[in-house]
Amino acid sequence: MTSVKPLLLAYSPRLANGLSLGRSEADVDAYMVRALPRSETLNLVRPTVVLLDRQLVAGVHDLTEQLHALSRVAALVWCASDDEDGPPASVPAALLTNVIPYEAPITLAVALLREAMRHAIALRSLRQPELETEISFERDDPDDDEPCIAGSGDMHGRG
């Protein structure tokens, strides 16, 4: 059985800073991106969540087309800013797995990101059902309701 680490992509460190979806920071790879990733550039074996915000989608010429393609290979999560309740009209809400409200309690943000990661795992399974792959980002104790969160610092909570 092959083990694969899920991937979390974000434009802003505010969106992913300090969030850990696994038992440790080694369970999920989190990366900063400077532009909206194109679907053909993603590793299709890895379950991927893309955290969208207005900075990341600003100025993307073929935004709707790119988001449609991206939604077939990654879970898309809109991260609202302080002056918005959800994505702008240029972002098709039907393509989003979740919307994380600005200043959402950390437990809610982590729960929404975990749901998005499960969606990304399901997408990956649909693409490559023949691969037997272990993907783990859950806690050792599923009854533990404390969020698995790192402190402030870089995207993995170091700093």
C-alpha positions in Angstrom: 0.0 0.0 0.0 1.3 3.5 -0.9 1.0 6.4 1.5 0.2 9.8 0.1 0.2 13.1 2.0 -2.7 15.5 1.2 -1.8 19.0 -0.1 -3.2 22.3 1.1 -2.6 25.3 -1.2 -3.2 29.0 -0.2 -2.2 32.4 -1.4 -2.3 34.2 2.0 -0.5 33.0 5.1 -3.5 34.2 7.1 -5.6 31.5 5.5 -3.5 28.5 6.4 -1.3 29.8 9.2 -1.5 27.6 12.2 -4.0 25.1 10.8 -3.1 21.5 11.1 -5.5 18.9 9.7 -3.5 15.8 10.9 -2.0 14.3 13.9 1.2 16.3 13.3 2.4 18.9 10.8 4.0 16.0 8.8 0.5 14.7 7.9 -0.4 17.4 5.4 1.8 19.5 3.1 0.8 23.2 3.1 2.3 25.5 0.4 1.9 29.1 -0.5 1.0 29.8 -4.1 1.4 33.1 -6.0 -1.2 32.4 -8.6 -4.3 30.2 -9.0 -2.9 26.8 -9.8 -4.0 25.2 -13.1 -5.5 21.8 -12.9 -2.9 20.2 -15.2 -0.1 21.3 -12.8 -1.4 19.4 -9.8 -0.3 15.9 -8.8 -3.4 13.9 -9.4 -2.4 11.2 -6.9 -2.4 13.7 -4.0 -5.7 14.8 -2.5 -5.6 18.6 -2.8 -7.5 21.5 -1.2 -7.1 25.0 -2.7 -8.0 27.9 -0.4 -9.4 30.6 -2.5 -9.7 34.3 -1.6 -10.2 37.4 -3.7 -6.4 38.1 -3.9 -5.8 34.7 -5.5 -8.6 35.0 -8.0 -8.1 38.7 -8.8 -7.1 39.3 -12.4 -7.4 35.7 -13.6 -8.6 36.1 -17.2 -10.4 32.8 -17.6 -11.5 32.4 -14.0 -14.7 30.4 -14.4 -13.0 28.0 -16.8 -10.0 27.5 -14.5 -12.2 27.0 -11.5 -14.3 24.4 -13.3 -11.2 22.5 -14.3 -9.7 22.8 -10.9 -12.8 21.6 -9.1 -12.5 18.3 -10.9 -9.1 17.6 -9.3 -9.2 19.6 -6.0 -11.6 20.7 -3.3 -12.1 24.4 -3.5 -12.7 26.4 -0.3 -13.6 30.1 -0.3 -12.0 32.1 2.5 -14.1 35.2 3.1 -12.5 38.5 3.9 -13.8 40.9 6.6 -16.2 42.7 4.2 -17.8 39.7 2.5 -20.1 36.8 3.3 -19.1 34.6 0.5 -17.4 34.6 -2.9 -18.0 37.2 -5.6 -20.4 36.5 -8.5 -17.4 35.7 -10.7 -16.7 32.6 -8.5 -19.4 29.9 -9.1 -20.5 28.9 -5.7 -21.6 25.5 -6.9 -17.9 24.6 -7.4 -17.0 25.3 -3.8 -16.8 22.6 -1.2 -17.1 25.1 1.6 -16.9 28.8 2.6 -15.0 29.7 5.7 -16.3 33.0 7.2 -13.9 35.7 8.2 -12.8 35.3 11.8 -14.5 31.9 12.0 -13.8 30.1 15.3 -10.8 27.9 14.7 -12.8 24.8 15.5 -15.2 25.6 12.7 -12.4 26.4 10.2 -10.6 23.1 11.0 -13.9 21.2 10.6 -14.6 22.8 7.3 -11.1 22.1 6.1 -11.3 18.5 7.2 -14.6 18.2 5.2 -12.8 19.7 2.2 -9.9 17.2 2.6 -12.4 14.3 2.6 -13.9 15.7 -0.6 -10.4 15.9 -2.1 -9.8 12.3 -1.1 -13.1 11.3 -2.8 -12.2 13.1 -6.0 -8.8 11.3 -6.0 -10.5 8.0 -5.5 -12.8 8.6 -8.4 -9.9 9.5 -10.7 -7.7 6.6 -9.7 -9.7 3.8 -8.1 -7.1 1.2 -9.1 -4.5 2.6 -6.7 -4.7 1.3 -3.2 -3.5 4.2 -1.3 -3.5 5.0 2.4 -4.4 8.7 3.0 -4.4 9.7 6.6 -5.0 13.1 8.1 -7.3 12.1 11.0 -6.4 12.1 14.6 -5.4 9.0 16.6 -8.4 9.5 18.9 -11.6 10.3 16.9 -13.5 11.0 20.1 -11.1 13.8 21.0 -13.0 17.0 20.1 -10.1 19.4 20.6 -8.8 20.8 17.3 -5.4 19.7 16.2 -3.9 23.2 15.8 -0.4 24.5 15.7 0.6 27.9 17.0 1.3 31.0 15.1 4.3 31.2 12.7 4.7 29.8 9.3 2.1 27.6 7.6 3.1 24.6 9.8 2.9 26.6 13.0 6.7 27.0 13.5 7.9 30.4 14.2 
